Amino acid sequence: MTVTEDGKSQGARQRLISGPGILLVWLYGVMVVGAVSRSAVQISTDFHKAPLAYTLSALAGLVYGFITYSLVRGGERARRAALVCCAAELVGVLAVGTWTLAEPSAFPDATVWSDFGMGYLFIPVILPITAIFWLNKARRASAP
């Protein structure tokens, strides 16, 4: 096991993107592109139509980007940060998903998290649950 310049072991950094972690990075990367692209077009062309929905999609893209970065960066600090963001993402998906079903008029256009991510094959609700499981497993695997 090699030690990096900041004194952290290279093995701990790699652990987050090994096995299922690679799939998580790939899926989060796809979600970054989808959410950021979608919100950028919507905000620049039709922001007046559904500002809340488009802002939430942009926020989702930022969260996905940070989680992707944290998974790739690796290390215990990045794992904890990704875990907090995944928990916040899950709360956001559940809250927005419930809100869009309870009061559809509040969202004249869909967000990434609308209807629990139905427009994205429910990946937005499945992904944070899977990531939380993986990040907790990585913590247990790195514990002495």
N, C-alpha and C positions, 0 to 999 in steps of 0.2 A: 504494500500500500504506500503510495507516494504522498508527500505532504506538499501542499500548494504554498504560495508566497504568504497567504494570510494565516498559515498555520493549521489549516483544516485538511483532513485527509481526503484524497482524491476519491477513495472508495465511497465515502458518504455522499459526495456530490453525484457520483454516477448512479447510486442506488435509486434515486428518484426517476431516472429515465431508463431503467432496465426493465425488461419484461413488459408487463402491462403499462408501465409508465411511458413507454414509447408510444403506445396507442393513445394514451391520454394527451400527450404533447401534440400528436398529430390531430386529434379531434378538437382540442382547444385551439390549435392553429387554424383549422378550418372555420371554427366558430368566430375567431377574431376577424378573419377575412369577410365572412358573411355578415356579421353584425356591423362592423365598421363600414363596409361598403354600402350596405343597405341604409344605414343611418346617415351617412355622408350624402348620398343622393337625395334621400327624403328631406333632410334638413336644408340642403341647398336649393331644392326645387319646390317643396310643399310644406315648409315648416308651419305655416299658418293653419294648415288643415288639421294637424294632430301633434302639437308641440310636445305634449306629455309622452305620447307613444314614441316619437322619434328621439326624444332626449333619453328615455329609458333604454332604447336600442343602442344608443351611443354609449351609455353607461355600461350596458352589458358587454359591449365590445372592449371597453377599457378593462373591465374586470377579467374577461377572458384573456386579454393580452398580458395582464399582470400575472395571472395564474400560469400561463404558458412560460413566461420568463422565469418565474420561480421554480417551476419544474425543471427547466433546462439548467438553471443556475445550480440547483442542488444545495446540499448542506442543511444543517438543522434549522438555521434561521429562515432560510427560504422555504423549508418544509412547513414551519409554523405559520409563516405569512401566507402561503398558499392555502393552508388549512383554514385560516380565518377568512380568506377571500372566498373559498369554496362554501363555507358555512353561510356567509353573507349572500353569495350567489343563490344558494338553495332557498334562503328566506325570501329573497327577491323574486325568484321564480314562483314560489308558492303564493306569495302575496299578490303579485301581478296576475298570476293565473287565476286565483280566486276572484280578484277584483274584476278581471275581464269577463268572467262568467256571471258574477253577481250584478254588475252594472256595465253592460256592453256600451252604453252611450258615452261613458267616460273615455272610451278609446275608439274614435272614428276610424282609425287604421290600426293594424296589428303591430305589436312589438315583438321582439325576439322571444319574450317570455309570455306572450298572450296564450291563453288556453293551455298553460303549462308547456309551451313550446311545441304545440301541435304542428305549426307551420315548418318546424325544423325536425319533424319525426320524433318529437318528445326528447330529443337529445338534451335540450337545456335543463330538463328535470332529472334525467338519468345521469348526466355527466358529473354534477357536483356530488351526488351520492357515491358514485364509483370512485371519484377522486378522493373523497374523504376516507373511504375504506382503504384505498391504496396508500394514502399519506400516513394513516395510522399504522398500517402494516409496515411501511418503511421505517417508522419510528421504532416499532418493536424489533425489527430486524437489525437496526443499528445500535440498539441498547446493549451494553456490555453484559 
